[in-house]
Amino acid sequence: MKKVLTHDFFNRPTLTVAQELLGKFLVRSYRGKTESYMITEVEAYDGEKDLACHAHRGKTARNEVMFRHAGHIYVYFTYGMHWMLNLVTGPRDYPAAVLIRGVESASRQIVGPARLTKALHIDKKLNTKLLSQKSGLWVEDRGVRIPKRSIQKTSRIGVDRAGSVWAGKPYRFVVKK
């Protein structure tokens, strides 16, 4: 059974959503082809107090989508060459999102947020859109449940600039192999 996840799923605490995204399916419809991948790795960015979060200095033109209601897509460009896919979580005006870092299907595994966006043709055209079949990107629950004992919690990757406390938070969640 496939169930498209809606605002209600994403409108919850960011750390809860991040963990529960593991085992859900990221579905991309692009140029007449639809592909789906089970989400296997994510990172949470939780509000203005989180110094690793893009919104820690307040609302800007770049991050304003994080202040919208849950279920929006936040795509940003980094290092002058890579797109990153984030799914906005929590209530409106609370800037939080989950970065999708890894997915897999029966035929391939995509590890790394830049590889993921490249493989799935995700770029700035999706930024600020809602997750939906209309936008061409959505998340489905297909009944896969990842037990807590099968989830590895680690610090986030590449956020050293946030200082040791925030860089060290166990906000990265990975399905153990």
N, C-alpha and C positions, 0 to 999 in steps of 0.2 A: 504494500500500500504506500503510495506517495502522497505526502501532504506538504504543500508549499507553506513555509514558515512566514508568519505575518508579523506585524508591528508588536503584537502581544508577546511573542517569543523574545524579541530584541529589547523590549521595554522592561528590562529587569536589570539587577546589578551586573556590571560588566564582567566581573570574575566568574559569576554563575553562567552567563551567556557564553563566555569564552570556553569554559570546560564542557558545556553541553553542546557546543558546535562540533566537538570531536565526534565523528561517526555520522554527522549530517552530510548531505551532498550539495556541493556547489555545482550549479547547473548553468551552463553558458550556451546561449543560442546566438550564432554568428554566421551570417551569410548562408542561411538555410540549413546549417548543420548544428545539431544540439549534442553537447557532450556533458557528462556528469562525472564528478570526482568526489570521493569521500574525503572530508576534511580530516587531516591527521596532525596538523601542527598550527598553533595560533599563539598570539601574544595579546595581552590586555593592556589598554592605556586608559586610566581611570580618573579623569577629571583634572581640574586646574591645580590641585595640590600635588599631583603626580608629575615630578620634574622631567620625566621622560616623555610625557604627553605633549603633543603639539600645542595644546590649549593652555599650557601652564602659565603663559604670559597673557592670557586673555584671548578674546575673539579677534581674528584677522581675516583678511580676504581669503587667505589660503585655507584656514581651518574652520570657517564659519559653518560649514556643513555639519561639523561635530556638535554644534549647538542646536541642530534641528531635532525633530523627533526620531525615535528609533526606527531602524530599517532603511535608512539612507545609505548610499554608497559614498565613501570618501576615498578618492584616488588622488595621490600626490606624486610628484616627480622628485627623485632624490639623486644625488651625486651626478646630476646633469645627464643621466642616461637610463634610469630605471623608474618604472611606475610601481606603486605599492597599493594594494587593495585592502581597505578597511571597511568594516560594517559598523555603523553607528548604533550604540546601545544606550539604554537608560532613558530617563525623562528629558523632555525638551529643556534646553538651557543648561543641561549638565553635560559638558563635553567629554564624551567617552566613546571608545571604539575598540574593535578587535581586528588586529592585523592577521590576515590569512597568510601563513608561511609555508604550508605544505598540504598536498592533496595526493590521492592515488585512485586509479581505476584498475580494472582487471588487466589492462594492457600496459599501463605505465604509471610511474611515480614521478611527481614533480615536487622537488624540495627546494625551498628558497623563494621568497616573495617576488623577486624580480623574474625568475624563471617562470613562475606561475602566471604572472600578468602577461608575459611575452607569449607563452604557450596558449593562453586563453583569449588573446587579443583584447586585453583590458588596458584602457588608457584614459586620458582626461575626458573623453566623450561620455563616460559613465559617471564621472564625478557629479555629485548632488542629485543623482536620480535615485528613485526608490528601487529596492530589490523587488523585482517582479518579472513576470514573463514578458510584459510590455517593454521593459528596459533591456531584456536579453540576458539578465543575470539575476538568479534567485537561489534560494537555499531550500532544500527539501528534507523532510524527515522520512526515512524509508524503513524505520523500525530498528536500525542498528543501535545497540546500547553499548557504550564503552564503560566497563566497570571502573570505579575509582582506582582500584589496585593496578589497572592497566594504563593509568595516566601518569606520566612523569612530569613533575613540576620543576622548572629551572628558572634561573634569571633570564631576562630578556637579552637579546643579541644586539650589539651595536649602540647601546645607550649609555656608555661610560660618561658622557657629558652631563648626565643627570646627577652625578655624584654617587658615591658608593652605596648609600642607603637606598635610593630609588633604582639604581642600576642593578642592585642585588635582590630586589623583590622577586619572589617566585611567581611571576605573572606570565610565564611561557608554559604552555601545556602541549605535550606531545604524546601520541599514542605509542606505547612501548611495543617494540617488535618482539 
